[in-house]
Amino acid sequence: MELLYKSTRNAEKTVTASEAILKGLADDGGLFVPVSIPTLDVTLEELKEMSYQETAYEVMKKFLTDFTEEELKDCIAKAYDSKFDTEEIAPLAKADGTYYLELFHGATIAFKDMALSILPHLLTTSAKKNHVKNEIVILTATSGDTGKAALAGFADVEGTKIIVFYPKNGVSKVQELQMVTQKGANTTVVAIHGNFDCAQSGVKAIFENKELAKELDAAGYQFSSANSINIGRLVPQIVYYVYAYAKLLQNEEIAAGEEINVVVPTGNFGNILAAYFAKHMGIPIDKLICASNENKVLFDFFQTGTYDKNREFILTNSPSMDILISSNLERLIYFIAGCDAGKNSELMKALKEKGVYGLTEDMKANLFDFAAGYATEAEVREMIADIYKKTGYVIDTHTAVAAKVCKAYQEESKDTKKTVIASTASPYKFARSVMTSIDEKYDALEEFDLIDELQKVSCVDMPNAIKEIKDAEILHTRECDADKMEATVKEILKV
């Protein structure tokens, strides 16, 4: 049976999965959602014997119903291969009684690789299916990780160009080096003078500009997105929660049907939304615990039912979560509003115009799947040091936010369910923050000396992603003001 997609802001018009992937954003500015969340048609017993690639097929075939079996299996095979440094793709590590789902074994050592290694293949397959003649321009805003993962995925992919905007001085040194040294004749990286929310809002405004779309079409281009607003990003993320449950079952850590909790360090809300989809596909997940850093707009939302971005923006040591507009939350709002596109549109309009909206009591009642917490910078440092001292396991700053929130939730709720923490980045990506948390003496060292010390401390080999940037040439030096992003895109494309 074909599963169609509609916009969170217009319930009337439906599109196929491949059309939704190609467009990225709906014409009305809404996000594409499936008309219903499908259930898995394999048992947990069957899942526990499957490889990551086999699990990916079982999950994704339910969402991408206009892809043939051959097309989808080809996309999966090209994505989840030797680019990952472990055969399992997403291994589970146990430390201090909790399971860490390591999502950082791909080419750019962050969880974004899990979806962005397959998105280029889904997109180019979608273009062929829909007889697209234009060159596809991938336009992306990044808070640090999406950018590099998208650049790596799309570099030199025929029929595509990719332009990535990131906040100057708003990402870690390693994150910046990973982007500005990116090779590929079709890649461009631009540092904007502003924060991630400025970059994200600028990209959305470009997508919504109908006149610009016409100009681009005349020049042989059309936009698509690699941000988590693209349903082609969200669907592959569901896979690893299904896989994690199956592995716990296979390892006899849980019994079939036993509920687990999942804790996700959250910025743009895509990663935790994927866990929500996994739960509604039939995976026995009880609480989805949303972990925020000091930019705790999501924590406050779950506490009060009011989303308010009118607050100070704080630069933290978990920069991928330094976000005040969580784009993917719109999909959840749509679902908890009873799939009422009109109600969702009204709330999104209030967010755009006033920076704030409030849920109805009925909508608040529909948030029962979620719990939330946040961690301060000091608590993040303490958590990294504490887990290392107790177990020798080294986690990055984003994972530490989740670990702190997990601990606080368990202490407060007395909930003893087995818990999986989404470990979203390698500690190598944030070596200074990690190493100085373990011991302040490391602050005196240069970036790459720190990385050598991290290798000794963690007993984990330096990933290729780090080795590659050590002496790489800087290839991208372009910068622009946040209000000049459209002009910059036109200049890059010579339109």
matplotlib code that plots the C-alpha trace (Angstrom):
import matplotlib.pyplot as plt

x = [0.0, 1.4, 2.1, 1.6, 2.9, 1.2, 2.3, 1.9, 0.2, -2.1, -3.9, -5.4, -2.6, -0.6, 2.7, 4.7, 7.8, 10.1, 8.4, 8.6, 12.4, 13.0, 11.1, 12.5, 10.1, 6.4, 5.3, 3.4, 6.5, 5.3, 7.1, 6.2, 4.7, 3.3, -0.5, -0.1, 2.9, 3.2, 3.8, 6.6, 5.6, 8.4, 8.5, 11.1, 12.4, 13.1, 14.6, 17.1, 18.8, 19.2, 22.2, 21.9, 21.4, 18.6, 16.9, 17.2, 15.3, 12.5, 12.0, 12.4, 10.3, 7.3, 7.9, 9.3, 6.7, 7.3, 10.9, 11.3, 13.0, 16.0, 16.2, 16.0, 18.4, 20.9, 20.6, 21.2, 24.1, 25.9, 25.3, 26.2, 29.5, 33.2, 32.7, 31.7, 34.5, 32.5, 30.6, 27.6, 27.3, 25.7, 27.2, 25.8, 28.3, 27.4, 28.9, 27.8, 24.5, 23.4, 23.6, 25.2, 24.0, 27.2, 26.0, 29.4, 31.2, 30.6, 32.8, 32.4, 32.2, 28.7, 25.2, 24.3, 26.2, 23.6, 21.1, 23.3, 25.2, 22.0, 20.2, 22.2, 21.2, 17.6, 17.6, 19.2, 16.9, 13.9, 15.1, 15.3, 11.8, 10.3, 12.2, 13.9, 16.1, 17.4, 20.6, 19.6, 21.1, 21.3, 20.9, 21.8, 22.2, 24.4, 25.1, 28.2, 27.6, 24.9, 27.1, 30.1, 28.0, 26.0, 29.1, 30.8, 27.6, 27.0, 30.6, 30.9, 27.5, 26.4, 23.5, 23.9, 25.5, 25.7, 25.9, 26.4, 26.0, 27.4, 27.7, 31.2, 32.6, 29.6, 31.1, 34.1, 37.5, 37.3, 33.8, 35.0, 38.1, 36.1, 33.9, 36.4, 38.7, 36.0, 36.9, 34.5, 33.9, 30.2, 30.7, 30.6, 30.9, 29.9, 30.4, 27.7, 27.9, 25.2, 24.1, 22.6, 19.0, 19.9, 21.4, 18.4, 15.8, 17.8, 17.7, 14.0, 13.3, 15.3, 13.2, 9.9, 10.9, 8.8, 10.4, 13.9, 12.6, 11.5, 14.9, 16.7, 14.4, 15.2, 18.9, 18.4, 18.5, 16.1, 16.5, 16.3, 17.4, 19.7, 18.5, 16.4, 13.3, 13.7, 11.7, 14.6, 16.7, 14.1, 13.2, 16.8, 17.1, 14.2, 16.3, 18.9, 16.3, 14.7, 18.2, 19.2, 16.1, 16.8, 20.4, 19.4, 17.1, 19.8, 22.3, 19.7, 19.8, 16.0, 13.1, 10.9, 8.3, 10.1, 9.9, 13.0, 13.6, 15.5, 17.4, 18.4, 20.5, 18.2, 18.5, 16.5, 14.2, 14.8, 16.7, 14.2, 11.3, 12.8, 12.6, 8.9, 8.3, 10.1, 7.8, 4.7, 5.9, 5.7, 9.1, 8.5, 9.8, 8.2, 9.7, 11.4, 13.6, 14.5, 17.8, 18.7, 21.8, 21.5, 19.5, 16.6, 13.8, 12.6, 12.8, 10.7, 8.2, 7.7, 7.4, 4.9, 3.3, 4.6, 7.3, 9.2, 12.3, 12.5, 15.5, 19.2, 21.1, 23.9, 27.1, 27.9, 30.4, 27.6, 27.2, 25.0, 22.3, 22.7, 19.3, 16.3, 14.0, 13.6, 12.3, 11.3, 9.1, 6.5, 6.0, 5.2, 2.9, 1.0, 0.5, -0.5, -3.0, -4.7, -3.2, -5.0, -3.0, -5.0, -4.1, -0.5, -0.3, -1.8, 0.9, 3.8, 2.5, 2.6, 6.2, 7.2, 5.5, 5.9, 8.4, 6.0, 3.0, 1.1, -0.5, -4.1, -4.8, -5.7, -2.4, -0.5, -2.1, -0.8, 2.8, 2.7, 5.4, 7.9, 10.0, 12.6, 15.6, 18.6, 22.2, 24.4, 27.9, 29.3, 27.1, 28.3, 32.0, 31.2, 29.4, 32.3, 34.8, 32.5, 31.9, 35.5, 36.7, 34.2, 34.4, 37.2, 34.6, 34.9, 31.9, 31.5, 29.7, 26.4, 26.2, 27.1, 24.1, 21.9, 23.8, 23.2, 19.5, 19.2, 20.7, 18.5, 15.4, 16.1, 16.8, 13.6, 11.2, 12.6, 12.1, 14.4, 13.8, 16.8, 17.9, 19.5, 21.3, 21.8, 25.6, 25.6, 29.3, 32.8, 34.7, 37.4, 35.1, 35.1, 38.5, 39.2, 35.9, 36.2, 39.9, 39.6, 36.6, 38.7, 41.6, 42.1, 45.8, 45.0, 43.8, 47.4, 47.8, 47.2, 44.2, 46.0, 48.2, 44.9, 43.7, 46.9, 46.3, 42.6, 43.8, 45.9, 43.2, 40.3, 42.3, 40.3, 42.1, 42.0, 39.3, 40.2, 38.0, 40.5, 43.6, 42.3, 42.0, 45.3, 47.2, 44.4, 44.3, 41.7, 39.5, 36.5, 36.9, 33.7, 31.8, 28.6, 26.1, 23.0, 20.8, 23.0, 22.5, 20.1, 22.5, 25.4, 23.5, 22.8, 26.4, 27.6, 25.2, 25.9, 22.2]
y = [0.0, 3.4, 5.8, 9.4, 12.6, 16.0, 19.3, 20.1, 23.3, 22.0, 18.6, 18.7, 18.1, 14.8, 13.9, 10.6, 9.9, 10.7, 14.0, 14.9, 14.1, 16.2, 19.2, 19.1, 21.8, 22.0, 24.9, 26.5, 26.4, 23.4, 20.1, 16.8, 14.1, 10.7, 10.6, 7.9, 6.3, 2.8, -0.2, -2.7, -6.0, -8.0, -9.4, -8.4, -12.0, -11.6, -8.1, -9.3, -11.5, -8.7, -6.6, -2.9, -2.8, -5.4, -3.5, -0.3, -2.0, -3.2, 0.3, 2.4, 0.3, 1.2, 4.9, 5.1, 3.0, 4.4, 3.1, -0.4, -3.1, -2.9, 0.9, 1.0, -1.8, -0.1, 3.2, 1.3, -0.7, 2.5, 4.3, 1.8, 0.4, 0.9, 4.6, 3.4, 2.1, -0.6, -3.5, -2.9, 0.7, 1.8, -0.3, -0.2, 0.4, -0.2, 2.1, 2.8, 0.8, 2.7, 1.8, 4.3, 4.0, 5.1, 7.0, 8.5, 5.8, 7.4, 9.6, 12.8, 11.2, 12.5, 11.1, 13.1, 10.6, 8.0, 9.8, 12.0, 9.0, 7.8, 11.0, 11.8, 8.3, 8.8, 12.2, 11.2, 8.2, 10.5, 12.9, 10.0, 8.7, 12.2, 13.0, 16.0, 17.8, 20.6, 20.5, 20.1, 22.7, 21.4, 24.4, 23.7, 25.6, 23.9, 24.2, 22.2, 18.6, 18.5, 20.7, 18.4, 15.3, 16.7, 18.0, 14.6, 12.9, 15.2, 15.9, 15.3, 13.6, 14.1, 16.5, 18.3, 21.3, 21.9, 25.2, 25.1, 28.1, 27.9, 30.5, 32.0, 31.4, 29.3, 25.8, 23.9, 24.2, 20.6, 21.2, 24.3, 22.6, 19.6, 22.0, 24.5, 21.8, 19.9, 18.9, 18.5, 20.7, 21.1, 22.2, 25.7, 26.6, 30.1, 31.5, 33.9, 36.7, 35.6, 32.5, 29.2, 30.4, 33.3, 30.7, 28.4, 31.3, 32.6, 29.2, 28.8, 32.3, 31.4, 28.2, 30.2, 32.8, 31.9, 34.6, 33.2, 29.7, 31.0, 32.6, 29.4, 27.3, 29.5, 29.0, 25.2, 24.8, 23.8, 23.8, 20.9, 20.5, 18.2, 19.7, 17.5, 19.3, 16.8, 13.6, 11.8, 12.7, 11.7, 8.2, 6.8, 8.1, 5.9, 2.8, 3.0, 3.1, -0.1, -1.6, -0.7, -2.4, -5.5, -5.6, -5.4, -8.3, -10.3, -9.6, -10.8, -7.5, -7.2, -9.6, -9.4, -6.7, -5.1, -1.3, 0.8, 4.6, 6.6, 9.8, 12.2, 15.3, 17.6, 20.8, 20.8, 18.0, 15.6, 12.9, 12.5, 12.8, 9.7, 7.9, 8.9, 7.4, 4.2, 4.0, 4.5, 1.8, -0.7, -0.6, -0.9, 2.5, 4.1, 7.6, 9.8, 12.0, 15.3, 16.6, 20.3, 22.3, 25.9, 26.9, 25.1, 26.3, 22.7, 21.9, 24.9, 23.9, 20.5, 21.9, 24.7, 23.9, 27.3, 27.6, 30.9, 31.7, 35.2, 34.7, 35.1, 32.8, 31.0, 29.7, 26.4, 23.5, 21.4, 23.8, 21.4, 22.0, 25.8, 26.3, 28.4, 27.4, 23.6, 23.1, 19.5, 20.2, 21.4, 17.8, 16.8, 19.8, 18.7, 15.1, 16.3, 18.7, 15.6, 16.2, 19.6, 21.6, 24.7, 24.7, 24.0, 26.8, 29.2, 28.3, 28.5, 32.0, 33.1, 31.7, 33.7, 36.9, 37.0, 34.3, 32.4, 30.1, 28.1, 24.6, 23.9, 21.6, 18.8, 19.2, 19.2, 16.0, 14.4, 15.0, 12.0, 10.1, 12.8, 13.8, 16.6, 17.9, 20.2, 20.3, 23.3, 23.7, 22.8, 19.6, 18.6, 18.8, 16.9, 14.2, 13.6, 13.4, 11.2, 8.6, 8.5, 8.1, 5.3, 3.4, 4.7, 5.5, 8.9, 10.7, 14.0, 17.1, 16.5, 12.9, 14.3, 16.6, 13.5, 11.4, 14.2, 14.5, 10.7, 10.5, 13.3, 11.8, 8.3, 9.8, 12.0, 9.5, 6.3, 4.8, 1.7, 0.8, 0.0, 3.2, 3.9, 7.3, 8.5, 9.2, 11.8, 12.7, 11.3, 12.9, 13.6, 16.3, 18.3, 17.3, 20.5, 20.5, 16.8, 16.8, 19.8, 18.3, 15.3, 17.5, 21.2, 20.8, 19.9, 23.4, 24.5, 22.2, 23.0, 21.4, 18.5, 17.8, 17.5, 14.9, 12.9, 12.9, 11.9, 8.9, 7.9, 8.6, 6.9, 3.9, 4.5, 5.1, 8.5, 8.4, 9.0, 12.1, 13.7, 12.4, 13.9, 17.5, 17.6, 19.0, 19.6, 22.8, 25.5, 25.6, 27.7, 31.2, 32.9, 34.9, 37.0, 38.9, 37.0, 39.3, 38.7, 34.9, 35.1, 37.4, 35.0, 32.0, 33.9, 34.9, 31.3, 30.0, 32.9, 33.6]
z = [0.0, -1.0, 1.9, 0.9, 2.5, 3.3, 4.7, 8.4, 7.2, 4.5, 4.9, 1.4, -1.0, -0.9, -2.5, -2.8, -0.7, -3.6, -4.2, -0.5, -0.5, -3.7, -2.4, 1.2, 2.3, 1.3, -0.9, 2.0, 4.3, 6.2, 6.7, 5.1, 7.3, 6.4, 6.4, 9.1, 10.9, 9.6, 11.8, 11.3, 9.6, 11.1, 14.7, 17.3, 17.2, 13.5, 13.9, 16.5, 13.9, 11.3, 10.3, 10.3, 6.6, 6.8, 9.6, 7.5, 4.7, 7.0, 8.4, 5.3, 3.0, 5.1, 4.6, 1.1, -0.7, -4.2, -4.2, -5.6, -3.4, -5.7, -5.6, -1.8, -1.2, -3.6, -1.6, 1.7, 0.4, -0.9, 2.4, 5.1, 3.9, 4.6, 5.3, 8.8, 11.0, 12.7, 11.1, 13.3, 12.0, 15.3, 18.2, 21.7, 24.5, 28.2, 30.8, 34.4, 33.9, 30.8, 27.1, 24.8, 21.2, 19.3, 16.3, 15.4, 13.5, 10.0, 7.8, 9.9, 13.4, 14.3, 14.2, 11.1, 9.1, 9.8, 7.6, 5.4, 4.0, 2.4, 1.6, -1.6, -2.9, -2.0, -3.6, -6.9, -7.1, -6.4, -9.2, -11.7, -10.7, -11.1, -14.4, -13.0, -15.6, -13.4, -11.3, -7.6, -5.3, -1.7, 0.6, 4.3, 7.5, 10.1, 13.8, 13.2, 12.2, 9.5, 7.3, 7.1, 6.9, 4.0, 2.2, 2.5, 1.3, -1.7, -2.8, -6.5, -6.7, -10.3, -10.9, -7.5, -6.0, -2.2, -0.3, 3.5, 5.8, 9.3, 12.2, 12.3, 15.8, 16.6, 16.0, 17.4, 15.8, 14.5, 13.1, 11.2, 9.8, 8.7, 6.6, 5.2, 4.0, 2.1, -1.4, -4.3, -7.4, -6.4, -2.8, -1.2, 2.5, 3.8, 7.3, 8.3, 10.8, 13.2, 15.1, 13.8, 14.1, 11.7, 9.3, 9.5, 9.1, 6.1, 4.4, 5.1, 3.7, 0.5, 0.1, 0.5, -2.1, -5.2, -7.4, -6.7, -7.5, -10.9, -11.6, -10.6, -12.7, -15.7, -15.0, -14.7, -10.9, -8.2, -4.4, -2.0, 1.6, 3.5, 6.9, 9.2, 7.8, 4.8, 5.4, 3.7, 6.8, 9.3, 8.0, 8.1, 11.7, 12.9, 11.9, 14.7, 17.5, 16.0, 15.7, 19.3, 20.7, 18.6, 19.8, 23.5, 22.8, 21.0, 23.8, 26.4, 28.1, 27.9, 27.4, 24.2, 24.8, 27.7, 27.6, 27.5, 27.8, 25.3, 26.1, 23.2, 23.4, 21.4, 19.4, 16.2, 17.5, 14.5, 16.4, 19.2, 16.7, 15.0, 18.3, 18.6, 15.1, 16.2, 19.2, 17.1, 14.6, 17.5, 19.3, 23.1, 24.1, 27.2, 27.8, 25.2, 27.3, 25.7, 27.0, 26.5, 27.3, 28.7, 25.6, 27.3, 25.1, 24.7, 28.4, 29.2, 26.4, 27.9, 31.4, 30.5, 27.1, 25.9, 23.3, 23.6, 21.6, 23.0, 25.2, 25.4, 23.0, 24.8, 23.2, 25.0, 24.6, 23.0, 19.9, 17.8, 20.4, 20.5, 18.9, 19.8, 16.9, 16.9, 13.3, 13.6, 16.6, 14.1, 13.1, 16.7, 17.1, 14.0, 15.5, 19.0, 17.4, 16.0, 12.6, 12.4, 9.8, 10.5, 14.2, 13.5, 10.9, 13.5, 16.0, 13.5, 12.4, 16.1, 16.4, 13.3, 14.2, 18.0, 18.8, 21.1, 21.1, 23.6, 23.4, 24.2, 27.2, 24.8, 23.0, 26.3, 27.3, 24.1, 25.2, 27.6, 25.7, 26.6, 29.7, 29.6, 31.5, 30.9, 32.0, 32.8, 31.4, 34.8, 35.0, 31.5, 32.6, 35.8, 33.9, 31.4, 34.3, 36.5, 33.7, 32.8, 36.4, 37.1, 33.8, 31.5, 28.9, 27.3, 26.0, 24.2, 25.5, 23.7, 25.0, 28.5, 28.4, 27.8, 30.5, 33.1, 32.2, 32.3, 35.8, 37.1, 35.6, 37.1, 40.5, 40.5, 38.9, 40.4, 36.9, 36.7, 33.0, 30.9, 29.1, 25.8, 25.4, 21.9, 21.8, 19.0, 18.4, 19.0, 21.8, 19.2, 17.7, 20.9, 22.2, 24.2, 26.1, 26.8, 27.9, 30.1, 31.8, 32.6, 33.8, 33.5, 32.8, 29.2, 28.4, 27.9, 24.8, 21.2, 19.4, 17.8, 20.8, 22.8, 20.3, 20.8, 24.5, 24.0, 22.1, 25.1, 27.7, 25.8, 24.3, 21.1, 17.9, 16.3, 13.6, 10.0, 10.0, 12.4, 10.6, 7.3, 8.6, 10.4, 7.4, 5.0, 2.9, 3.6, 0.5, 1.6, 3.0, 1.9, 4.6, 4.5, 6.7, 7.7, 5.6, 2.5, 2.2, -0.8, -2.7, -1.8, -3.2, -6.4, -6.7, -6.2, -8.8, -11.1, -11.4]

ax = plt.figure().add_subplot(projection="3d")
ax.plot(x, y, z, "-o")
ax.set_aspect("equal")
plt.show()
